[in-house]
Amino acid sequence: MKDKCDTLDLCNNLQFKIINHCPYSCKEFVITQKFHFRKWLQTSIILNVLAFGIGLHKQDIVILLVALGLVLVILFFKLRSKVVKESLLVMASIGAQTTTTYALGKKCCQFYDLTSIRDIVINEGITMHSIIFYLVLLLRGSDAQTEPQILVPLFKHSWPPLRFLQHIYRESQAVIWKKRKTKDS
Amino acid sequence: MPEQKPSPSPERAIYGFVLYLGSFLALVWAYVPDPWLESIGLTYLPQKYWAIAGPVFLCGMVAMVLCLYIGYSFLITAPLDSIHTIRDKHSRPVITSGLPDGAIKPIGDIDISEVNRQLYGDR
């Protein structure tokens, strides 16, 4: 199975990829959190030098072991909830599926049937300190109503910037409403 | 909610005058010593402690109300997954049919799908 990958863009720490599984009918949008090894290494070295400077290695061994255990436990819980990759798979006449991959390997998938999807749109929302653009899946309610009833934000751990969202919007609209690009348009 | 206007009105004049007289009485009570007040016959008045505590309470309340107002604004902001970011009980649909010839179209909230198509869709 050949996946045609377009690495479209790199934001400060996000990598955006569109995978065309099947032209015009199946597309996957993947946003990955990048891990900056150099920044991590620099921070670790600085902290180690500081710890050596204040004489942390001269403390009682029991206290150090307890502190190490505590730090490892906190690290484990933090890694458990750290999102590494988020993807949206849009398939014509089937639906959409969101997948979140966590740092320890856990994957959470959620599938939305096309009959319950009303649209995928870019919405603007107010958070505590800013206004952000975010991609939203509009779902119908239980019975056939004209108004969308449920709003599901997508990519809610990565919050990609607007230019990524515009790409995702255009391509997923083309897939869902099955628009085929002709040569002269 | 009825419209609130900052203009003067008879009721506000009365409130103002009552506050004016009340503030005079409060100042008199705060400054005149207790034995003098008792000699007149006014024995059942609040403790002089409140002459300090009252204004302090009011000033603290002003600062607290500022924080609370901001906090309340954050509380009633619709969360990002709420349908109220798109429509709520005050939103109106756009009416295009059933209008007489040459009429100005009434105001309505455009559906978010249409807005997105105009803003971000293919031209």
Interface residues (C-beta under 8 A of the other chain):
Chain A: R118 D119 V121 I122 N123 E124 G125 I126 T127 M128 Y134 L138 E147 P148 Q149 I150 L151 V152 P153 K156 L165 Q166 Y169 R170 Q173
Chain B: F74 T77 A78 L80 D81 S82 I83 T85 I86 R87 I112 S113 V115 N116 R117 L119 Y120 G121 D122
